[in-house]
Amino acid sequence: MSNILAGVGRAQLEVLEERVNSKRNVFNQYVEGLGHLPGISFMPELENTKTNRWLTAVTVEPKTFGITTGEIIGTLAEENIEARPVWKPLHMQPLFNGCLYYANNSTESVSEQLFSNGICLPSGSNLTEEEQTRVINSIRKLVELKVT
C-alpha cells in the first residue's frame, strides 16, 4: 500500500463509527417502514454481534408478498429509484456455464433462491431520510395497488 493510500485509509478510520451508524440507521428505517409487510424479510443480526449494514438487502416471498422482485425493481425504476437483484451466483454466470458446482439436494440452491428473491435497496451512507421515505412509500404503494 502506498503512503497516499495509507493516509486516506487512516483518515477514513476517523469517521468509521459515524459511517457504520449511518448505514445502521438506514437499515433500521427500512425495517421500520417495511418489516411489518408479510412476505418481506431482512437479514437478522446475530446475537452478540454488530453488523456494519454495508448494504440493505431484503428477501421477498412472492406468494406471501403478492409481488415479485422484478415488479418491485421495475416500480422503483419508474420512480427513478435504483434497486437491483442481489448478486448472481457464480455458477449462473456465462463464464462458468457447464461447470460443476455443489448445492444441497433441493431443486434450487440457496444462492439461486437469494438471487430470485433478493433485492438490494438504496442504502448509501449519504441517503437522506426523505430519499429513503420515497423508497419505502413506493414499495408500500405497490403493495396497496396489488391488494385492491
C-alpha positions, 0 to 999 in steps of 0.5 A: 500500500502506498503512503497516499493510500495509507493516509486516506485509509487512516483518515477514513478510520476517523469517521468509521463509527459515524459511517457504520451508524449511518448505514445502521440507521438506514437499515433500521428505517427500512425495517421500520417502514417495511418489516411489518409487510408479510412476505418481506424479510431482512437479514437478522443480526446475530446475537452478540454481534454488530453488523456494519449494514454495508448494504440493505438487502431484503428477501421477498416471498412472492406468494406471501408478498403478492409481488415479485422482485422484478415488479418491485425493481421495475416500480422503483425504476419508474420512480427513478429509484435504483434497486437491483437483484442481489448478486448472481451466483457464480455458477449462473454466470456465462463464464462458468456455464457447464461447470460443476458446482455443489448445492444441497439436494433441493431443486434450487440452491440457496444462492439461486433462491437469494438471487430470485428473491433478493433485492438490494435497496438504496442504502448509501451512507449519504441517503437522506431520510426523505430519499429513503421515505420515497423508497419505502412509500413506493414499495408500500404503494405497490403493495396497496395497488396489488391488494385492491 
